[in-house]
């Protein structure tokens, strides 16, 4: 970039603290956010009253792609995601399941 850079870590609220600060910054290209799905999509979908909206941020560069994988042990009777969701819904436990979303 040809100039010094100052890194300020702004943790908190699932990335929303730093994202809000960058969204409020002047659009001069000097404030950048290393955002992840939590600060750019998930946090906003859980709390749409955040002081910013994802559209307030413009993507510049993809730094990393980290696909997620669901893995189960061989004793689990589900052979695909649909069967795993159905199995989860049939269990009586305290964790959230798609049926409670």
C-alpha positions in Angstrom: 0.0 0.0 0.0 3.0 2.2 0.3 2.0 3.7 3.6 2.0 2.7 7.3 -1.0 1.0 8.6 -2.5 1.0 12.1 -4.3 -2.1 13.2 -7.0 -1.6 15.9 -8.7 -4.7 17.3 -12.3 -3.9 18.1 -13.8 -7.2 19.4 -17.3 -7.5 20.8 -20.8 -8.4 19.9 -19.9 -11.0 17.4 -17.8 -8.6 15.3 -20.5 -5.9 15.3 -18.4 -3.4 17.3 -15.7 -3.2 14.7 -18.1 -3.5 11.8 -20.1 -0.6 13.1 -17.0 1.6 13.5 -15.9 0.9 9.9 -19.4 1.5 8.6 -19.4 4.9 10.3 -15.9 5.8 9.0 -15.4 8.2 6.0 -15.6 6.3 2.8 -12.1 7.2 1.8 -10.6 3.7 1.7 -8.6 4.2 4.9 -10.8 2.1 7.2 -10.9 -1.6 6.4 -12.7 -4.4 8.2 -11.5 -8.0 8.2 -15.0 -9.3 8.5 -16.3 -12.8 8.7 -19.8 -14.3 8.3 -20.6 -13.5 11.9 -20.1 -9.8 11.6 -21.4 -9.5 8.0 -24.5 -11.7 8.0 -25.3 -13.7 11.1 -25.1 -11.0 13.7 -27.3 -8.7 11.6 -29.9 -11.4 11.0 -30.1 -12.1 14.7 -30.2 -8.4 15.6 -31.4 -6.2 12.8 -31.3 -3.1 15.1 -27.5 -3.0 14.9 -26.1 0.5 14.2 -25.1 -0.6 10.7 -26.5 -2.8 7.9 -24.4 -5.2 5.8 -25.1 -3.0 2.8 -23.1 -0.2 4.6 -19.9 -2.2 3.9 -18.5 -2.9 0.5 -16.5 -6.1 -0.2 -13.0 -5.4 -1.5 -11.0 -8.7 -1.2 -11.6 -12.3 -0.3 -8.9 -13.2 2.2 -9.8 -16.8 2.9 -12.5 -19.4 2.2 -13.2 -21.9 4.9 -15.9 -24.4 3.9 -17.7 -26.1 6.8 -18.1 -29.8 7.1 -20.5 -31.8 9.2 -19.0 -35.0 10.4 -20.6 -37.8 12.5 -19.4 -41.0 13.9 -20.0 -44.4 12.2 -22.6 -45.3 14.9 -24.9 -42.4 13.8 -27.7 -43.8 11.6 -28.0 -40.7 9.4 -26.4 -41.1 6.0 -27.0 -37.5 4.7 -27.9 -34.1 6.1 -31.7 -34.6 5.7 -31.5 -37.8 7.8 -29.3 -36.1 10.3 -31.8 -33.2 10.8 -34.6 -35.6 11.1 -32.7 -37.6 13.7 -31.8 -34.5 15.6 -35.5 -33.4 15.7 -36.5 -36.8 17.0 -34.1 -36.6 20.0 -35.2 -35.1 23.3 -32.4 -32.8 24.3 -31.8 -29.2 25.2 -29.8 -27.9 22.2 -31.4 -25.9 19.5 -32.6 -27.8 16.4 -34.0 -26.5 13.1 -37.5 -27.3 14.4 -37.1 -24.5 17.0 -35.7 -21.8 14.7 
